[in-house]
Amino acid sequence: MKIIIKSGATLAATYNGWSNNEMALEYLKHFYRHTRPIEAFRLLILDNHDSHAIFRFKKLAYKYKIILLITELEATTLNTNKTTTTRSGRTRRAPVRFRNS
C-alpha cells in the first residue's frame, strides 16, 4: 500500500488498485485519528464491501468506539433502471454518481 500526502489530503492506494482488508483497517485507524467523537462515540457510514465485514475491522471499531452503519448501496449513489455486474458476479442496478458542483 502506498500513501500519498499532498496539501492536507490523504490518498492511499494498493499496488493492484483494489481495496482490501489491510486498506480497510488502515482507513479505520485514519478515521479515528482525524475525527472528533460526539459524546464518546463516532459514526462511520460504509458501503457493503467485504473488507468492512471482517472480524478485525469490527473489533477495531468497537475498541475505538466507532459505530458502523453499513448500507446496501454506496452512500454516493442512486438506483437506476440499468443493471451492472459486480466483481463477485452479482447483478445489481447501476449507480448514478453525483458530480461535484
C-alpha positions as CSV (number, residue, x, y, z in Angstrom):
1,M,0.0,0.0,0.0
2,K,1.3,3.4,-0.9
3,I,0.2,6.5,0.9
4,I,0.5,9.9,-0.8
5,I,0.0,13.1,1.2
6,K,-0.4,16.4,-0.5
7,S,-1.9,19.7,0.6
8,G,-3.6,18.3,3.7
9,A,-5.4,15.5,1.9
10,T,-4.5,11.8,2.2
11,L,-4.7,9.4,-0.7
12,A,-3.9,5.7,-0.3
13,A,-3.8,3.1,-3.0
14,T,-2.9,-0.6,-3.1
15,Y,-0.5,-1.9,-5.7
16,N,-3.2,-3.7,-7.6
17,G,-5.7,-0.9,-7.3
18,W,-8.3,-2.9,-5.4
19,S,-9.4,-2.2,-1.8
20,N,-8.5,-5.0,0.6
21,N,-8.7,-5.9,4.3
22,E,-5.4,-4.1,5.2
23,M,-6.6,-0.9,3.5
24,A,-9.9,-1.0,5.4
25,L,-8.1,-1.4,8.7
26,E,-5.7,1.5,7.9
27,Y,-8.6,3.7,6.9
28,L,-10.4,2.9,10.2
29,K,-7.3,4.0,12.1
30,H,-7.0,7.2,10.0
31,F,-10.7,7.9,10.6
32,Y,-10.2,7.5,14.4
33,R,-7.2,9.9,14.4
34,H,-8.8,12.6,12.4
35,T,-12.4,12.8,13.7
36,R,-13.9,14.1,16.9
37,P,-16.3,11.9,18.9
38,I,-19.8,13.0,19.8
39,E,-20.0,12.3,23.5
40,A,-17.8,9.1,23.4
41,F,-18.7,7.7,20.0
42,R,-18.0,8.3,16.3
43,L,-20.3,7.3,13.4
44,L,-18.8,5.8,10.2
45,I,-21.2,5.2,7.3
46,L,-19.9,2.5,4.9
47,D,-21.0,0.6,1.8
48,N,-21.2,-3.2,2.0
49,H,-17.7,-4.0,0.7
50,D,-16.4,-7.4,2.0
51,S,-13.4,-5.8,3.8
52,H,-15.9,-3.9,6.2
53,A,-17.3,-7.3,7.4
54,I,-14.1,-8.9,8.7
55,F,-13.9,-9.5,12.4
56,R,-10.7,-7.5,12.9
57,F,-12.4,-4.4,11.3
58,K,-15.4,-4.7,13.6
59,K,-13.2,-5.5,16.7
60,L,-11.1,-2.4,16.0
61,A,-14.2,-0.2,15.5
62,Y,-15.5,-1.5,18.9
63,K,-12.2,-0.7,20.5
64,Y,-12.2,2.9,19.1
65,K,-16.0,3.3,20.0
66,I,-16.9,3.8,16.3
67,I,-20.5,2.9,15.4
68,L,-20.6,1.3,12.0
69,L,-23.6,1.9,9.7
70,I,-23.3,-0.4,6.7
71,T,-25.5,0.5,3.8
72,E,-26.7,-1.8,1.0
73,L,-25.5,0.7,-1.7
74,E,-22.7,3.2,-1.8
75,A,-23.7,6.4,0.0
76,T,-22.9,8.5,-3.1
77,T,-25.2,6.6,-5.5
78,L,-28.8,6.4,-6.6
79,N,-30.5,3.4,-8.2
80,T,-31.4,3.5,-11.9
81,N,-33.1,1.0,-14.2
82,K,-29.8,0.0,-15.8
83,T,-28.0,-3.1,-14.4
84,T,-24.4,-3.8,-13.9
85,T,-22.3,-6.8,-12.8
86,T,-20.2,-6.6,-9.6
87,R,-16.7,-8.1,-9.2
88,S,-18.3,-11.1,-7.4
89,G,-20.5,-11.7,-10.4
90,R,-23.8,-10.5,-8.9
91,T,-26.1,-8.3,-10.9
92,R,-27.4,-5.1,-9.4
93,R,-28.8,-1.8,-10.5
94,A,-26.2,0.6,-11.9
95,P,-25.5,3.6,-9.6
96,V,-25.8,7.2,-10.7
97,R,-22.9,9.1,-9.2
98,F,-23.2,12.6,-8.0
99,R,-20.8,15.1,-9.6
100,N,-19.1,17.9,-7.7
101,S,-20.8,21.2,-8.4
